[in-house]
Amino acid sequence: MEQQEYATGAARTAGGTSDGRTGGAGRSATGAVVAVRGPARGPVPGGTAGADAPQDADAAGAPSAELSPDPGLLRLARWFAEADPVTADDLCAASFGLYPARHFGAPAEPSAADPAEVSWWHGPTAHTPAPLRTREPRTAPGLRRARRDAAALPVVLSGAKPGRPGRHRRPERARGAAAVVPQDRSAAATAAERRIAARLLLAHPLVTASGPHADGFPLIRRHRDWLAERFDALLGYPLVVGPWHARLHKAGPGPGAVRRLEHPATGAPFTPGGYARLALALALLVDAPERLPLGRLLAAMDAAEPAPVGPVDPADLAMALAVLVDWQVLADLPADTSAATAAGLGADPADASAVLTVDRELARAVPVGPPALADDAADLVRRAAEAEPGTAVRRRLAETPAVLAADLPEDQRAWLREHRHSGPAALADFLGLEAEQRAEGVALLDPAEELTDLALSGAGTAAQVALLLVERLVEEVRPLPGETTGADVPVPDALIDGVLGDIADEYGLPAGWHRDYLADRTALRRDALDLLHRMGLITTRPSGWLLRAPAARYAPAPDLLPAPGTGRHSRPTPDITVPAPRAGQPA
């Protein structure tokens, strides 16, 4: 197979709809791909039994003499190994496109003035006063659901857990009640289902019929043509829906997007070496047999390893395998896999004690940015983010917490000015979000706090510290109305350290914060700032940290008319004596 065939997911066809059928759906119909699968495994989710179930002539996966790596993915592995951590994160987002959307949660209070004329620094806020709310720890992200009103039911309630309705089950009918089956699906129910499916894909660009979000897969298949057209028209994202998986081909977010891959269980961030192992394993798995001894994979990785990858860290290899299991490219690893991976590459190829089950179709669906077209890592990151101004701005709105006009190039800034209301409104309707307009830019909010991989309302120590930290930093450095500061305000390191110390002393033990953090203030500072940085509330420059305007939505509303002499930036009010009116003049 040519490397370009699975650089975008699978073998290309001359044209077709989102599931490979003849005809067109959206402007990216020519980029549709055909799903490849082994023998049919029963009814197609959301379809007719046996429908759209292509057969794979090599379903048995008979082992060949040796595993043949894909040269494009080998090149990508070398780029990962040579990259610094920030570039490696950007390269991962550009080449795999499996990052989730990220949005703020609770909306601010309504503004009496024109929201587009109000600054985040001085506008209404979504501040949650201390003491912090007690919340249950956030569970693993489930099906992203749409915000629905009563008219949208009987679409499913969310949360397929014991004692709660399933995400896509219809409400239970009362015993003895006559069964009423509507002949036509209501428009509200259809719209709600489409919104659920769109949110699920934006949060999880790779959805399988047997994975953790399988309950949403039938909705994606049911509305695949409409979804493919809308994703293409609004965001320029091709959507491929086969019998057993759906893949939204996200474009790269560009350099400095603060998107990284993490271990699915521990949350540990990937290193350049871990990314290199991941690309190297994928290079071999795209054409591997269905049953593959782990020792044989390790030996093939050792033989195909590009020279610059360097010495093997067993932790990097273990993280790469864990992510491949999370993506379902590999089935659950056997119990003895840890010992084998700890030995590093170079395991005995004849050792079949641990046998991996490989899904080649999903392995080919992972890469979206063809490395063969790029000169180097930076060129691939740039190419993956290229789009016309309207599409580029809509992608930022759909994927990032806030879009600041100061961050955009001139052509995109002009588009945002011209489509200030219509652009965000179209995405808000598509994804069930709320637009927050401010003088500095626009944010699409998700009050349900579901269409995001990060949130400041979590119960963890780092999240609570970050929320308190940003609140107090805003109160310390917030500019006065009329001051020309732009969207960012410098924050001295000494101020950050002092505020963190005050917060830890005031809240640490009473709030039951993690003792490791209380004993290691450096780690507390690192993780709190990292969360704020990834949420787009602070940024860094060579001169130090900068507080961004959207951070003020998490602080108390400013008192713009403080008592004379009491405000931080106030000046003593001069004593002005009003002369008494002359005789004959009204008082």
N, C-alpha and C positions, 0 to 999 in steps of 0.2 A: 504493500500500500504506500502511495506517495505521502510524504509528510504533510503536504497541504491538506490532505483529505481529513485528517483529524486535528489539524491545527485549529479548525473552527468547530470541531465536535464530531463529525462523521463524514461519510462520503457525500459529496454534493450532487444534487440533481439539477437538471436544466431549469426547473421551475416547479412550483407546487405550493400547496397550502401548508399550514403549520404542522400537519401530520403526514406530509409527504404525498398527499393526494394531488391529482391533477387540478390545475387551476391556480388562480392567484389570490393571495390574501395579504394586502399591505404592500408597501413599496419594496420590502426586502424579500419578496417571494422567491426571487432567483437565488437567494442565499439559503433556502430551506434545505434541510438534510433529511436523509432517510434513516430510520432506526434500524439497527442490526441486532437480531436476537436469535437465540436458539429455538428449539421446539416450543410450541405454544404451551403455556403453563396454566391454562384454564381461561375463564372469561376475562376479556379485557376490561379493566376498571373503567366504568363510565361508558362502556360500549357494548356491542354485541359479542357473544361468545365467539372467540376465534377470529374476530375482525381485526384488520390491521396488524396481523401477527406474522411478520416476515420470518422466514426460516434461515438459519445460518448453516451453511454446508459443513462448517467445521465446528458444529456444536459440541462434539465430544472433546474437542480441544486436545487432539493427539499431540504429544510432545514432539517438537522438532529437534534437530541435532543441537541447535543452540538458539538462545533468545537473540533476536535482532533488534537493536535499539533504534529508535527514531532519531535521525540526525538533528532535526530541528529542536527537539526537546533536550538532546545532549548539549546543544549550543546554549539553550536556556539554562541548563544546569551550570555551565561554566560562567555565564553572566551572574547567576546568583552567587556563586562562590567568590567572585571577584568584587562583589558589591559591598558597600557599607550598609548597615542595618536599615537606614531610611530608604535608600535606593532599592534594597531588596524587598521591602514592604510595597513600594510603588510598583516594582516589577511583578510581584505576585498578583496585585490587583489588576494590572494591565493584561497579564498573560492568562489568568484563570477567571477573573471576573466573578468570583464567588463571594464577594463582600455583601453584607446586608445593608439595608437602608438605616439611617440614623436621624432621629428627630427629637425635638423638645416635646415635653408632655403638656402639663396643665396650661391652659390659655391665661393670659393676663386679663385684668378687669377691663371692661369696655372704656374707650376713650371718648370724651365729649368732643374733642377737636378732631380734625381730619387725621386719621392714623398715619397717613403718609407724610404728614408734616411734624409728627411727634417723634422725638428722639428716644431710642431705647434708654438712654441715660436718665431721662426725666419723665418717661411715660409711665403708664400703668404697669404693675408688676404681677408676677405669679408667686410672690414670696410666701413661703411657709414659715411662720414664726417659730422660734425655739420655745419649749423643748421640741425636738424632732418627733415626728409622728412615729408610732410603733407600727412597723410593717412586717409581714411575714417575709422571709427570704424569697427572692425571685426564683421561681422554678425555671427549668430548662425551657427556652422559648418554644411555644406551641404554635398552633395554627393562628396566623395573623387574621383577625376578623375585622369586618367592617362595623362602623357604628351604625346601628339600625334603629329605626323608630318602630312603633307598633305595627304600622302598615306593612313593614317588610316581612313580618312573620307570616307564615310558618317556616321561614328559613331557620336553620338550626341555631340553637344556643351553643356556646363554645365550651371546651374543656371536657374531653372524653376521659373522665376520671370516675372512680367509684362514688356513687351517690349523686352524680351530676349528669345532666343530659349530654349526650355525645355531640361533637361539634357539628356534624352534618346529619343528625337524626331529626326527623320531624317530631314535634311535641306529641307526648302520649295522649291518646284519646281517653276520655272517661269511660270506665267499664259500663257496658250496656248502652252506650251512646251509639246512635246510628253512624255508620261509617260514611263520611262525605268525602268523595274524591273529586276535587275540582278538575274540570276538563281542560282548562287553560291555565297556564302558569301566569300569575299576575305580573304586571310590569315591575312592581316594587320588589317582589321576590327575585325576579331575574336580575334586576339591578344589584340587589344585595349579594347574590351569589357571585356575580361578576366582580364586585368589589372585594369580596373575600378572596377570590382566586388571584386577583391582581395584587393585593397586599401580601398574600402568601408568596408569590413569585418574587416580589421586590425584596422581601425579607430572606427568602431561601431560593436562590436562582436555579438550584437543582433539586427537583422534587421527584421522588420515586413512588411507585405503586405499593411498595412494601416497606418504606422508610418511616421515620417518625412523623411525617406529615402526610401519610397515606390517605387520611380521611379527607384531605382537600384535593387529592388528585382527580377524583371523578368530576369535580367542579371545573378543574382546568381543562379536562378533555371535553366536557360538555360545551364550554364556551371558548374553545381554543381559537376558532377563526376570529371571533370578535376581539379576544385578548391580543392575538397576533397583530391585528390591524391597529389597535390602540397603542400598544407598546411601540410599534414601528412609527406611527404617526407622531406620537408625543415625545418619545425618547430615542428613537432610532435603534431600539433593541430588537433583534430578531428573536422570535420565540419558536422553539421546536418542540412539538408534542408527539411522542410515539406511544406505542401500546403500554410501555412500562415506565417511562420517565418523561418529565418535562424539563426543558433547559431554556432559561432566559439568558441570552448572550449579552451580558452587560458590557458596556465599553469601559475602558480604564478611566479612573477619576482624575488622572494627571499627577504630576509631581507634588509631593508634600501633602497628600490627601489624608495622612494619618490613618491608614487602613492597614491592618496587619493580620496575619493568620496566627491562631492560637491553638494550643493543645485542647482538644474537645472536652477533656475531663478536668485538667488542672488549670487551664487558662494561661499557661506559660507561653510567652510570645516566641514565635519562630526566630531563629537566627539565620544569617545567610547560609550557614552550613546545612541547617534543617531544610531550607527551601531547595538547596542544591540536591539533597537526598531525595526530596519529593519529586523534583523534575526528573532525576535520574531513574527513579522507580517507575514513573509514568512512561518514560521513554521505552521501557522494556515491557510494561504491562499492556500497552495498546495492541500488541500482537501476540501476547502470551497465551498458552493453553488455559482452558478453564480450571484445570486442577494443576497447581504448580507447587512443587516442594519449595519451602522457604530457603533451604540451603542452595538450591539452584538459582533462585532469584538473587541471593546475596553474592554468589559467585559471579553471576552475570553483571551485577552492578560493579563488582570489583574489576572485572575485565573491561567494562565500558567506561569506567570513570575517567572523565577528562582530567588531565594533569593538574590544572590549577585548583581543583576542588580541595586538595590537601588532605591532612590526616582525618580519619573518621572519628567522630564523637558518637559513641553509642546512643547518647540521649537524642542527638539529631535524627538518627535512623529510627529510633523508637517513636519519635514524634511524627515523622513522615508516615510510618505505617499506621499510627493511630488516626491520622487525618484521612488516609485512604480508606480505612474502615468506616470512619464517620461519613464519608462520601459514598459508601457502599461499593466502591471499586473493588475492595476486598471484603469477603465475609468476615465474621468475627474471628479474630486471631486465636489459634489454639493456645491452650494453657501453657505449653512449653515454649512459646514464641519468645518470651522475655529473655530466657536464658540464651536462646540462639542469637538474638539481636545484640545482647550484651557482649557476645564474642566478637562482634564487628564483622565487616565484610571478610570474605575469605573462608566462609564455612564450607564444609565438605559438600559438594554438589550431590553426592550420592545419599546424603542424609535426608530421608523423607519422613522423619518423625513428625515434622510439622508441615502440613500441606495446606496451601492457601487456595481459596476459591476465588477466581478472578472474573470480574464482569468487564469484558473488553468494551462493551458498548458504552458503559459509564466512563471507563478510562479514556475513551476517545471523545467523550462529551465534555471533559474537564477543560482542556486548553481552548481558549478563544482568540488569543492574539498570536498569529503565525510569526514565529521568530525569523523565518526565512526572509521576510520582507524588510526586516530592520537591520541597521548597521551595527548597533550595539544596544545595551540596556536602556540608555537614555532615549535613544531613537524609538525603541519599542514603546516606552511609556508615553512619549509624545504622540506617536502615531495612533495609539489606542484611544487617546482622548480627543482626537480631531473630530470636529463637527461644525455645522453651520451655527451662527450665533444663537438662534432661538432654541435649537436642540441642546446646545451646550448649557444654556441657562436652565432649561427645564430639567436636565439631568442633575444639575447642582441642587435645584429645588427638591427633586424627588429623593436624592440620596444623602443630603447633608442637612445639619440642623438649621443653618441660616445662610443666606446668600447676601453678602455685603457688596454694595456697588463698588466700593474702593478696591475690592479684590479682583474685579473683572477687567479684562481688556476693553478697549474703547468700543469695539463693535458689539460686544455682549452688553456693555453698560447702556449703550444706546437702545438696544432691543428691550432691555428691562424697563427703561424709562417709557418706551412707547407702549409696552404691553404690561404695565405695572399691575393692572387688575386682571385682565383676561388671561395672562399666562399662568399665574398661580392658581386662578380659579379653575381652569381646566384640569390641572393636576389634582387639586383639592377634591373636585367632584369624582375624578377617576379613582382616587385612593382613599377617600373618606377622611380627608385631613381638613384642617382649618388654617386659613391664611392669616398671618400677623404682619401687617404692613407697618413699617417704621421709616423714618427719614433716612436711616443708613442702609436699609435693604428690606428683605422679605424673609420670613420663616414660615414653613408649613408645619403645623403642630399636630400631634396625635394625642388628644386628651386621654385615650385609653392606655397610652404608654406601651403599646405593643409593637408598633412598626419601628423598632429601634433595637440595637444590640447593646446600648448603654443607656443608663438613666441615673439622674442625680437623686432619685427618690428611693434608692435601695436601702436595705437594712444593714449592709456591710459597713465596717468602720471607715474604709476609704471613701465611700460615697457620702457618708454623713459628714466627714471632715471636709470633703471637697465642697459640699453645699454651704457649710458654715464659713469656710475660707473665702469663697467667692462673694458671699454676702458682706463680709467685713471688709474685704478689699475694695469693693464698690463704694462702701460708705467712706472709706479713707481717701480714695483718689478720684471719685466721681467729679467730672468737670462741672463748673457752674454754667447755667444757661448763658449762651452768648460767647463762651470761650471757644476758640477755634482749636480743636484737638483732633479732629478726624474720628475714625471709628475705634482707635486704639489709644490707650493711656499707659505710659511706663509704670512699672511696679518695682520698686527697689527690692533686692533680695533680703535686706535687713527687715523690711516691713513684712514680707512673707514669713520669715522665721519668727518674728515677734508675734504675729497674729496666730500662727500655728501653736506656739507655746502657750498663749492665752487660752486657745480653744481646748488644747489637751488638758490643761490644768482645770478648766471649768467643767468640761463634759466627760473627760476620759473615763475615770472610774465610775461615776454615777450612771453613765450611759452604758456601761459594760463593754467598752471598746476592747478590741483584741490587745492582750497584754504585750504581745510582740511588738506591736506598733507603738505602744506607750513607752516601751523600753528602747526602741530604735526610732528616734524622731527623724533620722535621715530617710529611712524607708517610708515613714508616714508622709513626709514631704514629697518624696519621689512619686508615690502612687496617687496622692491627691492631685498633684499638678498634672500627672499623666492623664488622669480622668478628665480634668478640666480642659486640657489641651485637645484631647480626642473629641470632646463635645464642642469644640470651637469657641470656648469662653475665654481662653487665653491663648496666646501664641508666643513664639520665641523669635528673637532677632539676635544678631551678634552682640547687641548692646544689653540684652537681658530679656526678661519677661514683659509682655504687654497684655493689659486687660482689654478685652474686646467689648464693644457696646452691648451685644446681647446678654452679657453677664449681668447687667443691671436688672434684667427681668426677674432675677432670683434674689434681689435685695429689697428691703422695704422701700416703699415709694418715697422719693425725696421730699423734704420739707423746703419748698422753694421760697417761703417767707418766714424765716426763723426770727425769733425774738431778737431785737437789736443787741449786737455784741455777743451773741451766744453761738452763732453758726461758725463752722470751721473757717469758712472763707468770708465771713461777714465783716463789715467795717462799722465802727461806731456811728450811729445816726446823729447828724448834727442837730443841735437844739434850735429849732426854727420857731420863733415866736410870731404868731399871727396877730397883726395889729387889730385893735378894736375898731369897729365900723364908726365912721363919722356920724355926727348928728344928722338925722333925716334920711340916712341910708338904712336899708333893711339889714338886720343882723345876719 
